[in-house]
Amino acid sequence: MSDTTHTGPVLAADGTPLKRSLARALRMQKIRALMLIAPLLLFVLLTFILPIADMLFRSVENKIVSDTLPKTVVALNDWDANSGQTPDEAIFAALAADLQVAAAEKTHTRVGSRLNYENPGISSLFRKAGRKVKRWNLETDGPFKEQFVQIDEDWADPEVWRTIQTYSGAYTNGYFLNAADFQKGADGAEMRPETERIYGTLFLRTLIMSLAITVSCIVLGYPVAWILANLPSRSANLLMILVLLPFWTSLLVRTSAWKVMLQQQGVINDTLVWLGLVADDARLVMINNQFGTIVAMTHILLPFMILPMYSVMQTINPTYLRAAKSLGATNWTAFWRVYFPQSVPGIGAGSILVFILSIGYYITPELVGGTKGVFISNRIAFHISQSLNWGLAAALGTILLVVVLALYWAYDKIVGIDNVKLG
Amino acid sequence: MKLTKMTALAATTALCAPMAMAADMANEMTIVSWGGAYQESQLKAYVEPYQEMHPDLKVIWDESSAEATAKMRAMTEAGNVTWDLVDVVASDAMRMCDEGLAAELDHDAVLAAAPDGTPASEDFGDLIVSDCFVPQIVYSTTFGYRMDKVGDTPPSSICDIFDTAKYPGKRSLQKRPIDNVEWALYCDGVAKEDIYDVLGTDEGVTRALAKLDSIKDQVVWWTAGAETPQLLADGEVVMGSTFNGRLFSAIAEQNQPIDMLWDMQSFDLDGWIVPAALPEDRKARVMDFLKFATDTQRLADQAAFISYGPARASSAPLVGKHAILGINMAPHMPTDPANAGNVHVYDYEWWADNRDDLDAKFQAWLAK
């Protein structure tokens, strides 16, 4: 029969090969699905991924020097920074030409503050020179070297010129070095003086305190989640409201409440003094330090631990426990060998949530942390809104992001991310 | 016929001119300030009166002056400046002017002259610290103390801050080096005029931090101006620095057992800047408002709501009583001769150049 002897492709009703027809139908389906999620994709891309990428890019971007001082950067190429000599007239003339343009566009102070991060004092050199250079005639007023030195004798300092030369590239690792307590010395990176090292301490403190907060959340949250999961649903719902109520309360209200509770003239100290446990002149210091931060943040993040634990524990079948006991296990063995391993995915999910949230927290530590209880994120916020050193803030942010990703990777290797369950 | 046509045309032009001007002004204006009692005083003293004259005008308040420089920079980079008038401290105004974020102004042309005809630039005098800056008030960072916790001899000198033997208890200080290192050096025996020379050396910074070290474990560091009055009211600290208006509000309006220590109060200025590159209609509106809001009477009116000294010389004699409490405001002003015996005027230029350096050292010292 002709059907069986036919060796060509199987055809659909409209005559096209079935394979192609099928592929087209599938492709249509995929496009339709993609179109449904396209708004979300676009939204996430535009409002989340791109701004973050743009911000992180600032940690290496350094175009401002070569954009603002193009002629000077070119002229400085041939200058030997290690000669200890002040550059010659040609370089000063190039600087005068660059500064005249920059002062008109008001960008000279920005390049000044950029270089000031690396060599304090340069900012004022650019500021002072910018005011004068505006009025110079580049054709006739030369030579400029003496005039610059007259404005400020620091222009004769080779160190200033070395800084300009070192940071003339379009990209820099200067911010990252700074974020790791290093600076660019005459020969490569060197540690900052001890009085200026701060970021290593802060990163370490952030990690240790986030870990402490996570552990105290586990310790406090586990029994609560267990009771919630094992009570009859009526009383469990009531208890659940008690867990959720603080969760719905404003973060600032809860933080301020802790201030009222923990301060030296606060509720807890007053009670302790009234009970005679603490002398009136030796009240406990519980706030504006690490203790205050850990207490307040544990309270704020506790629901993030209890909720995943609770939803996992609800799925654990109580007959397993009874079976273990009927086979002769003690209460402890039954819990530790049978119940606990099944609740680990809930602990894992809660710990990841709490740890990652706390590592980036800054408002609560700012309010109750004093000086010893603040996180690296407080420093990032400071550089974004106060000191305006966005490059350094971006470098610190990048490091924080990498640390979180590395920890996540380590967690996946050790515990396995498949073991994390939200219910 | 020709003549009547001309007259009619002239009449129409004359009639339409103010209307055309009004049409050129935007009817919406975003003002950025500090919130709290200070913003309230601005609202009462000149925004509400101005809105009465221009009922169509809608004023939107933003309370982000503390982060104004960062936000202005971000808005300018994004090419979308939504603010029309920004209230900032002098050092921020200088910074924004240098970076081209704020518009340069001809003070005599855009501001009202004093009632006796003195041009604005003379009336404001030295307080115009930058070409972009229109000063509004003189305020100071100074100390308040709990009257009931200092015994019979209340502190009278700034150096009592460092005397924990005479005045035991915690102190609150602002979490930044500015003012604190100057006070520390002054109390370590450095003459007032030499403070910045000493601070310019590494040894000077070490010396200042060493002085602060002597009270470090007794210090609560604040970042928001409302913290010190609260800490004083709670009895958490014996004395603390903050803006004098906040202390006035705690003392006079809330009757807290607090008194002022004016010695070595640190003078600072606060005022307006106008963002550079505003569209014409918005700029016209802002300039019109600015002229009204900084005239002699308006600045004096503001002092009826908050204890900050008006920046105009001609406003000072007009400062009267508190609008609600009815108390005489003059003795509460930082500029009052009784309070301004020994003042500290901090060096903006010095701090602009050395802030990053000093801050790194200060923060590292704090973290230790």
Contacts between the chains, C-beta under 8 A, distances in Angstrom:
chain1	res1	chain2	res2	distance
A	105	B	100	7.1
A	106	B	98	6.8
A	106	B	99	6.2
A	106	B	100	3.2
A	107	B	100	7.4
A	109	B	95	8.0
A	109	B	98	4.0
A	109	B	99	5.7
A	110	B	99	5.8
A	113	B	356	7.9
A	116	B	353	7.3
A	116	B	356	5.9
A	117	B	356	6.0
A	120	B	353	7.3
A	120	B	354	6.2
A	120	B	356	6.1
A	120	B	357	3.6
A	121	B	353	6.1
A	121	B	354	7.6
A	121	B	357	8.0
A	123	B	352	6.7
A	123	B	353	5.2
A	124	B	349	7.2
A	124	B	352	7.2
A	124	B	353	4.0
A	127	B	98	6.8
A	127	B	352	7.6
A	127	B	353	7.9
A	195	B	206	7.8
A	195	B	361	5.5
A	195	B	364	5.8
A	195	B	365	7.1
A	196	B	360	4.8
A	196	B	361	5.9
A	196	B	364	5.3
A	197	B	364	6.1
A	198	B	360	7.2
A	198	B	363	5.6
A	198	B	364	4.3
A	198	B	367	5.4
A	201	B	367	5.6
A	202	B	367	6.8
A	263	B	234	6.5
A	263	B	236	5.4
A	264	B	170	7.7
A	264	B	236	5.9
A	265	B	234	5.4
A	265	B	235	4.6
A	265	B	236	5.7
A	266	B	234	7.9
A	288	B	220	5.6
A	288	B	221	7.6
A	366	B	223	6.8
A	370	B	220	7.2
A	370	B	221	6.5
A	371	B	175	7.8
A	371	B	221	6.1
A	371	B	366	4.4
A	371	B	367	6.4
A	372	B	367	7.6
A	379	B	363	7.7
A	384	B	70	6.3
A	385	B	66	7.6
A	385	B	67	4.3
A	385	B	70	4.6
A	386	B	67	7.9
A	386	B	70	7.7
A	387	B	355	7.3
A	387	B	356	6.4
A	387	B	359	6.4
A	388	B	69	6.2
A	388	B	70	5.8
A	388	B	73	6.8
A	389	B	356	7.1
